[in-house]
Amino acid sequence: MPIPTKLRAGFAVAAVAGLALLGSATAASACTTGDDRGHPVPGTKITDCSKVEGVSGSKLDQGDVKFTGGVGEKTLTITETAEGVTVEAIVVVGGDDGHSVYVPGKKKLPKVAPWKDLVAPYNYDRSQPKIDQWFVCGTKTAPTKPPVSETPTTSPAKPTSSAPTAAPTSAPSSVSAAPTTTSAPAAVPAGNQNGTGGGLANTGFDNAWLFWIAGVLIVGGGALLVLLKLRRRGTN
C-alpha cells in the first residue's frame, strides 16, 4: 500500500527536526567542564567582554593581575590583582567548542584572588584541552594618592640682614682730651748729694751754684758800700 504524499512529507519534517535536536544535544553535551565553579558556554570563541553576560566592565590588561599558567597550559591561576582593579569575570577559552566564564563570589569561587586552577571546557571526547586564550573583565580606578604633607616643601626664605646704622652726616667736633696720667712724686734724696739742702726735693737739675753767686754778690755789695763810706769820710 503506497504511503500518502502528506504522510511522507510529515516523516521528512520529523526526521529533520530530530537531527537538529540531536545536533543541539550533541553540541550541548560537548561544551561541558569538570570544574563546577565555571559556567561553560558553547558557540563562538569570544575575544572581549562585550559578549559576556552580566559584565558591565571592559577587558583589562593581563598586566593588571599576577598569574601562573595560561595560554598553552591546561590551567590558569590568578594570584593577585593590582591596586584599584575590580574583577567581574574571568574568561578561559579552549578546546573544540566554547569557553568557561568564572565570576568571583559565585559558584564557590572566592570573591577576591587567588583564583586557582581555572580551565576551559572539555573537548568532544571529554579530555581537558589546553588554554587558547584568557582575559579578565572588570574595572580599574586610579590608586588613591597619599595625603599631602602639611610640612612645606619649599625652603623657608632667608631672613633679611638688618642694615647697619648709617653714620651721622656731620662728624662731631673732636675734642682731644689730655690723657690723665698719674705722675709719681719725685724721690727725695737721702742726703744733700747735689748741694740743694737736705729738705728740698730734687727737681731734676743742680741749682747750688745760684746760691754761691748770690752769696758772692751780697758780700761784694757789702764790701763796696763799706769802701764808699770810708772814702767819703776821708774826703770830708
C-alpha positions in Angstrom: 0.0 0.0 0.0 1.6 3.3 -1.0 2.3 5.9 1.6 0.3 9.1 1.1 2.3 12.1 0.0 1.3 14.2 3.0 2.4 11.5 5.4 5.8 11.2 3.7 6.2 14.9 4.0 5.5 14.7 7.7 8.1 12.0 8.2 10.7 14.1 6.4 10.0 17.1 8.7 10.1 15.0 11.8 13.5 13.5 10.7 15.0 16.9 10.0 13.7 18.1 13.4 15.1 15.0 15.1 18.5 15.5 13.5 18.5 19.2 14.6 17.6 18.3 18.1 20.3 15.6 18.1 22.9 18.0 16.8 21.9 20.5 19.5 22.1 17.9 22.2 25.5 16.7 20.9 26.8 20.3 20.9 25.4 20.9 24.3 26.9 17.8 25.7 30.2 18.7 24.1 30.5 22.0 26.0 30.9 20.7 29.5 33.5 21.2 32.2 34.8 19.2 35.1 35.1 22.4 37.2 31.7 23.3 38.7 33.0 26.8 39.6 32.9 27.9 36.0 30.0 28.2 33.5 30.7 26.6 30.1 29.3 28.5 27.2 29.1 26.8 23.7 29.4 28.7 20.4 31.8 31.3 19.1 35.1 31.7 20.9 34.8 35.3 22.2 37.7 37.6 22.4 36.4 40.5 24.6 34.0 41.3 27.4 31.2 42.7 25.2 29.5 39.3 24.8 30.0 38.1 28.4 26.6 38.1 30.2 26.3 40.2 33.3 29.5 42.1 32.8 29.5 45.9 32.7 33.2 46.4 32.8 35.7 46.1 29.9 38.6 43.9 29.1 41.6 44.5 31.3 45.3 44.1 30.6 46.9 40.9 31.7 49.4 43.2 33.5 46.6 44.2 35.9 46.9 40.8 37.5 49.6 38.4 38.5 49.1 34.8 37.3 50.7 31.4 36.5 49.8 29.0 33.7 47.5 30.3 31.0 47.9 30.0 27.2 49.4 26.7 26.2 48.8 25.2 29.7 45.7 23.3 30.9 45.1 25.5 33.9 45.2 29.2 34.9 45.8 30.6 38.4 45.4 34.3 39.2 47.3 35.0 42.3 46.8 38.7 42.8 45.1 41.8 41.3 46.7 45.3 41.0 45.6 48.1 43.2 42.3 49.7 42.1 41.3 46.7 39.9 37.9 45.0 40.4 37.4 41.7 38.5 33.8 40.9 37.4 34.6 37.8 35.3 37.4 35.6 34.1 37.0 34.0 30.6 39.0 30.9 29.7 38.8 29.8 26.0 40.0 26.5 24.6 39.0 23.0 23.3 36.7 22.1 20.5 33.9 24.4 21.3 33.0 27.3 23.7 34.6 28.9 26.7 34.2 28.9 30.5 33.2 32.0 32.5 34.2 32.4 36.1 32.5 35.0 38.3 34.3 35.9 41.6 31.9 35.4 44.5 29.7 32.8 42.7 29.7 29.0 42.4 32.2 28.6 45.3 34.8 30.9 43.6 36.3 33.3 46.1 35.3 36.9 45.7 39.0 38.0 45.7 42.1 36.5 44.4 43.7 34.0 44.4 41.6 32.0 41.9 43.3 28.7 41.3 43.2 26.1 38.5 40.7 27.7 36.1 40.1 25.6 33.0 38.5 25.7 29.5 35.5 23.4 28.6 36.2 19.8 27.7 36.9 18.6 24.2 34.3 16.5 22.5 36.0 13.4 23.8 35.8 14.9 27.3 39.5 15.4 27.5 40.9 18.6 29.1 42.2 20.9 26.4 45.0 23.4 26.6 44.0 27.1 27.0 44.0 29.0 23.8 43.2 32.4 25.3 42.1 34.0 28.5 41.2 37.5 29.7 39.7 39.4 32.6 36.7 41.7 32.6 36.2 44.4 35.2 37.0 48.0 36.1 40.1 49.8 37.1 40.4 53.1 39.1 43.5 55.2 39.7 45.3 54.4 43.0 44.4 56.8 45.8 47.1 59.5 46.2 48.7 59.8 49.6 47.6 62.9 51.6 49.7 66.0 51.0 52.0 66.6 53.9 51.4 69.8 55.8 55.1 70.4 56.0 56.1 72.9 53.4 58.3 71.5 50.7 59.8 74.9 49.8 62.8 76.0 51.9 61.9 79.0 54.1 63.1 82.4 52.9 66.3 83.5 54.4 65.9 86.4 57.0 66.9 89.7 55.7 70.0 91.0 57.4 69.5 94.2 59.3 71.3 97.1 57.6 74.0 98.8 59.7 73.1 102.2 61.1 74.2 104.9 58.8 76.9 107.1 60.1 75.8 110.7 61.0 76.2 113.2 58.3 78.1 115.8 60.4 81.0 114.4 62.3 81.1 115.6 65.9 83.9 118.0 66.8 86.8 116.0 68.1 88.0 117.1 71.5 91.3 115.6 72.2 91.3 115.1 76.0 94.6 115.2 77.6 95.5 111.8 78.9 95.1 111.6 82.6 98.5 110.3 83.6 99.4 109.9 87.2 102.8 111.2 87.8 104.7 109.6 90.7 106.2 112.1 93.1 109.9 112.7 92.7 112.0 110.7 95.1 113.5 112.7 97.9 117.3 112.1 98.2 118.6 110.7 101.4 121.2 113.5 101.9 122.3 116.7 100.3 124.0 114.9 97.5 123.6 117.7 94.9 124.1 120.7 97.3 120.5 121.6 97.3 119.9 121.2 101.0 118.7 118.2 103.0 114.9 119.1 103.0 114.5 120.2 99.4 113.0 117.9 96.7 115.2 117.2 93.8 113.5 118.9 90.8 115.8 117.3 88.3 118.6 120.0 87.9 121.5 121.2 90.2 120.9 124.8 91.4 123.6 125.1 94.1 125.8 127.5 92.0 123.0 130.1 92.2 123.4 130.2 96.0 127.1 130.7 95.6 126.7 133.5 93.2 124.1 135.2 95.4 126.4 134.9 98.3 129.3 136.5 96.4 127.1 139.3 95.2 125.9 140.1 98.7 129.4 140.0 100.1 130.7 142.1 97.2 127.9 144.6 97.6 128.5 144.9 101.3 132.2 145.4 100.8 131.5 148.1 98.1 129.3 150.1 100.5 131.8 150.0 103.2 134.5 151.2 100.8 132.4 154.1 99.7 131.6 155.2 103.2 135.3 155.2 104.0 136.2 157.3 101.0 133.5 159.9 101.9 134.9 160.2 105.4 138.4 160.6 104.0 137.2 163.3 101.7 135.5 165.3 104.5 
